[in-house]
Structure formats: structure tokens, C-alpha cells
Amino acid sequence: MLGDKGASPYHVLILTSLICIVLFAMDIANFGFDVSNTLAYRRDKIEFWQVWRLVTGNFLHTNLWHLLMNLAGLWIIVFLHEIHYKHHVEKLVLLIFSLCLFEGVGLFFLYPDLNGFVGLSGILHGLFAFGAIMDVRKGFRSGYLLLIGVIMKVMYEQYFGSLQGMSSLIEARVATESHFVGLFVGIAIGLFWLPLANRFKRRNR
């Protein structure tokens, strides 16, 4: 599907959403195997080489509200920056995978006290930051406002914590560490993406 000429960013969103929904349903129904115990980010398990958790933990959620909010955010962010992925669906696939991987790696090395984490929120902050940088590169002044806004939001969380009531809604502590790591990774990928893309284009001319 993703290799077809008619593929769009929304095919990626549908696939990502289905993965999250199926895993959530399996976790609730306890069908087949213990999803959370097998796939969630758990530092103590990763230390024993269960490295897949660095990626898979991003696709799990604590409850239905957590799932719905993250999926809504995913669709809104990609819709907002659709122009950057419309003709390069593979870019979005690679971007999401890279964000998932480096999110897990960043949490593992930067926050040794964080043992457990699930959810797409860190990835969403990375996607948003990446899209804002791409806006700036295309000459959209709104990109500066979006980038400054997400940086200020994450910095606020680092000092004052998440919005009041959010922890109760998702029935877990909001891992603001993931927002910081996601933001950093999204900015880093955005800054290095264009030079790498231009180099690749020159090689294929």
C-alpha cells in the first residue's frame, strides 16, 4: 500500500492508528499474550536486552482516553503539515520509526529513574517540531510561531509539570520527559533532514 503511487500520508496514519487500536484491544481483552508486559517500555527489561520495547512502548496506551487523545493529536499534526509528506510518504514512515526509536533510546540514557512509559505523546511533539522546521525551510513564517510555541510548552512542563487533571484522565503520571526527548529528536531530525535529502538527490542524478 505504501509503495503505490496513490499512497498518501493518511495511509500511514490509518496503519499507525490500527496498530495502536489492535494492541489496546488485545491488552484489554488479555488476548493471546500480555501486551503491556511484553511490549511496554520497561527499563529493567531493556537492560536485559529486550530492546524492541524502545520502539513498541510508544504504541501502547493506559486507557481509552489516552488512546483517543494521542490518535487525535497524530491526525491533526500530520494534517497540519501534510504538504511535507504528500508526495513523500516514505519520509513519514521513516520519520515515525526514527522518532519511536530515538525516543526510547533518549529516555533510556537521559532518564535512568524512569522505569515505565507508554504512549505516542513524545512522538507527537517530535512530529510537531519537525513539521514546524519544514515550514520554516519552505518560507512559512508560521513555522517560527509553531516551533517557539511547542518549545515553550515543553519547557513549562519541565518546570511546572503537566496540565492539571491530565494524570487523572489517563490514569497515569504524564511522562513529560518523553515530551522533552521527542521535541529534541524532532528538532534534530528536522535540522539534519534537508542536507541529507539534498545529498541523496545529488547522488541519484
Disulfide bonds with the S-S distance in Angstrom:
none
